[in-house]
Amino acid sequence: MTLRNYLEKAKKEKWAIGQFNFSALEQLRGILGAAQKLRSPVILGTSGGELGYLGLEEVIALFEIAKAKYRVNAFLNLDHGKNLDLIKRAVDYGFSAVHFDGSGLPLEKNIKYAKKVIECAYKKGVLVEGELEDIKKDNLTSLNKAEKFIKETKIDSLAIAIGNRHGFYKNVKLNFNRLKEIKEKTKVFLVLHGGSGIPEHQIKKAIKLGIVKININTELRIVWKKSLAAAFRTRESKPYKILAVVQNEVQKKVEEKIKLFGSRNKI
């Protein structure tokens, strides 16, 4: 099963694949441990900043070793790629998908650069995700812009703004009418960024209405930091014991999200 197969399956059966970002080994192991336990496909996200810290070659090596060890269907995605050279390197190194973030560009430039990414990625069967508006509280994806962008680029997936925001925020209210409109007028895979903190009932409704991929990053960072801080307050000094606790807490959070997204037992 390829990532495209799973996204198509999720779209048909009304569940979503979680993308969980990592920038530390405990996060990677926690994500894959949850995927293994619950028999769920997962997407491992890594942004330009995260790659800058870990290193592209190191990420590929860690991913391949860990995937083989845990025996799960996991896929690597470059998250919020803005540098075309980095995106090309990710494609060449074997990422399953890349996210071209042209949200800060005028529509025509976004289309122009998205086409360049697609030309490079599609030669190797790599999926491409696009983004139109900066995803924050007051922005909603324009239906007309979305239709034009999709038609001219032939992109696979689109990250949409429907009241969601990057980071962790309370009192998020998703605009389901806009989601319905986009779903009715487009055929691409619809992605919800900023999944951290969105109330569960809204997540479930968004999936029912067509969201097939949900990005989680900030919640994992918060769990990582809090569990590490708690471990430091003990008398324990052995890193492998401290970090094992952190890994376990990350896994619990990912398991919670997998169950919420409905991807359990989909392998």
C-alpha positions, 0 to 999 in steps of 0.5 A, a space after each residue: 500500500 502506497 501513501 496514495 492508496 491509504 489516502 484514497 482508502 481514508 477518503 472512501 471510508 471517512 477516516 484520516 491519517 495522522 501526520 506526526 512531526 518529529 525532531 527527536 528520537 523519542 518522538 520517532 519511536 513513540 510515533 512508530 510504537 503507537 502505529 505498531 500497537 494500533 496497526 495504523 498507517 502514519 505519516 512522519 513529518 519533518 519541517 525545514 527547521 527540524 531537518 536543519 537540526 537533525 540533518 536530511 541524511 540522518 532523518 532518512 537513515 533513522 526513518 528506514 531503520 525504525 520503519 524496518 524495526 517496527 514493521 509499520 506502514 509509515 511514510 515520510 513527508 517534508 512539512 512546510 517546504 519553502 526552499 525548492 532546493 530542499 524540496 528537490 533533495 527530499 524527493 531525491 532522497 526518497 520522501 513519500 510526499 512533500 508539502 510546498 508552502 506557498 501561502 506567503 506568495 501571490 496566487 500566480 507565483 504560488 501556482 508557478 512554483 508549485 508546478 516546479 515542485 510537481 514536475 520534480 516530484 511526480 517523476 519519482 511518484 512523490 505526492 505533493 501537498 499545496 497551501 494557499 492562505 496562511 493558516 490562522 484564525 481569520 483566514 478561510 480558503 477561497 473556493 475560487 482560488 482553490 479551484 484555480 490552484 488545483 486546476 492549474 497545478 494538478 496537485 494531490 493534496 491541499 491544506 485548507 484554512 477553515 478556522 484552524 491555526 498552526 500551534 495549540 489554541 483553545 476555542 477553535 471553531 472550524 467553518 464546516 460550511 467552507 469545508 463542505 463547499 471545497 469538498 463538493 467542488 474539488 477532488 484532491 485530498 483535503 488536509 487539516 493543519 494545526 490539529 493540536 488542540 482542536 476539540 474532538 467533536 470538531 475533528 470527527 465532523 471534519 473527517 466526516 466532511 472530507 478531511 483525510 490527513 491531520 497534522 499534529 506537531 505542537 501537542 507532541 512537543 508539549 508532551 515531550 517537554 512536560 514529560 522531560 521536565 517531570 523526569 528531571 525533577 526526580 533523582 534519576 540521571 541516566 539518559 536512557 531511563 529519562 528518555 524512555 519515560 518521554 518516549 512512552 508519553 509521546 506514544 500515549 498521545 499518538 495512540 489517542 490521536 490515532 483512535 480519534 482519527 479512525 485509522 486504527 486497524 487500517 493496515 
